[in-house]
Amino acid sequence: MLLKRAVAAQRIPEKKLERAHAEKIAMAEMRGKLIKRDYSRGHPAEVRIRLPADWHKAFLDGSIPVTCVAVLEGGGNPVPLDYIAQRKIALKPGRVDDMLLFVLEDIQSGDMTKPVVLTKADFVGIIDMLGIHGRPLYQSGGNPIRVEKTELESKLVVDMDRETGEILLMLTTDIPGAPEGSVPDYIVFGNKGFAYLDGVLWPLKSVLPGLYQKVYQETIAIPRKGTFSFIKNELSLLEKLMPLHREIDFDLFLMQPAIPHFSLRIRGNGASISMTLFANYDGAVSVSAAAPDPGADFSIPDETDFYLYYVRNLEVEKHAIKKLRDMRIVADSGTSISPLTGERIVLNFLGTQMPALERAGWSVQMDNDISSYYLGLNRTVPVVEIEQTKNANSFEIGYAFRVVNGKRNVNPTDIHRAIQMHESFVRLGKDIVLFDRIAIEDLRDALRDCNSEPGTRPGFVRISNVHAPYIKSSLDALDKTSIRVRSAPQEWKVYADKHNRLTKVSQVSLEEPLRSILRPYQKDGVAWLRFLESNRLGGILADEMGLGKTLQALTWLGLERFNPEHRGKPALVVCPTSLVDNWVHESLHFTPDLKIIAMSGAQRHENFENLEKYDLIIT
């Protein structure tokens, strides 16, 4: 019943329009503005519609002024229908002509004394009616425009602009008997359409809907940002309506999940906060993380590869929601995150969980209330100091807890007691001081992983330089807002970075003839050995057999040692007895400047006292 009432309500405006239209026609009939019919004594006549010379342009503009005339039996010039209406001349039209008169009178709301101007819908409807009954339209000069009954099948051509990457849609229709390359004009409205060429209108078998009707007048260019949606949603539907000719292979298009940037928006106060998580793509598209979103059907075009597009990455979004759940925050999606209620829970989030999310690359935005509350809290971070010991084989490291933007230190015992209780804040009198529990635990764990002993200063420990790369990378991994390194010797940083592979392998300058003898990959091997040496590292040159490992090793051994304390000292080659002579032969051939000695057999002990005279000992 409700549905019937709703439909009836929708029909009320339509019925009012129909009633008003009928009243206009009735009024026109009363005033004698219709074409008078007398089916017994009237003038037999054929009704014709003449089009202006620019009728196709007029159609595209939306209104077509036409001349409607009656050709009276017995000859003579055609008589305009407005003249006939004004003079109240009675006509005796045939069945089709009478139908045409009724259509025209309906279009004119009964007033046939005025010039006739057709809308697109009127024009297409009249063409369709004339075609059914085998009647033509007429050009302004009187020549007929034949309306065929045979429907033609158009074809939609899909191509790509090779300069912009835009998808191009073009229409082609083969007109019977037309020269190759002929392009017709199209008359389309609603689900009806015609192709016009050389005085003939051909009905179209199928007509594209809505916005795609633009293709009947010009090429449609689909912007690259709309390509994914077109391929996913539109292409198959168009193919059901009309044959497609594809100039491009859509299998070549690659839709690759993009990497979003996450933005967490926080509302509330010190007692309770609520959150919403958004995934931002390319700075242009923002969706609720891991939630159904009508705006999620997007594609971001690659700047250089026309076939590569980036799309929503639901897996990464779900992983972001899991990150919240791992923090014991109940969350199903970016718009379904349970509020955090209670001062203690809010403080722990602000102290530890929020900084952890920021370290993961998330941006955090707070509304005014929670932002004012957060800025009113104190915060302490470990302030780290590093000193190199005198023998340079170890370093000392320690830290103190200092209130940010203040001169006070916080007692480490209070911090560690709070950490044991899984808290991220301490109370100093009336003040609340936040700290990043995870950052402090990570720092403690890193120091605990290294073999250490008490340092020379209270609270400091001494650690071997072997652990310098690990300690520095651990400090670098923590955000500067959660931990600060106040002082560290420059030489310690350089040493740690080198051993963390932050320095690159550089090619070695070789003298002739080795520069010409070594192949590129062998020069890379020598450079790598030099890199290991300069960083005091060991390594294994693991090329396959026959690729010149011996030559690479000899070339490296022939270089001056990188570290001064190693210069002037012999190198030792240990190999199977069967290869000792091979090493000797290779060295004499490629590195003749090296002083070598082979230590093998029963007499190998006789030369122990003279080993320092040699550059290379082979045994």
Helices and strands as residue ranges (DSSP letters): H 2-30, E 43-50, H 55-61, E 63-72, E 79-80, H 81-87, E 91-93, H 95-107, E 116-119, H 120-132, E 137-138, E 144-147, E 154-160, E 167-173, E 185-189, E 192-197, E 200-203, G 210-216, E 220-222, G 224-226, H 227-229, I 230-234, H 235-241, E 244-246, G 250-252, E 254-257, E 261-268, E 272-281, E 285-288, E 300-301, E 308-311, H 314-326, E 331-333, E 336-337, E 340-341, H 343-348, I 349-353, H 354-359, E 363-366, H 368-375, E 378-388, E 394-403, E 409-410, H 412-420, E 425-428, E 431-434, H 437-449, E 452-454, E 460-464, G 465-467, H 468-477, E 484-487, H 490-499, H 514-517, H 520-534, H 549-557, G 564-566, E 571-573, H 577-590, E 596-598, G 604-613, E 616-618
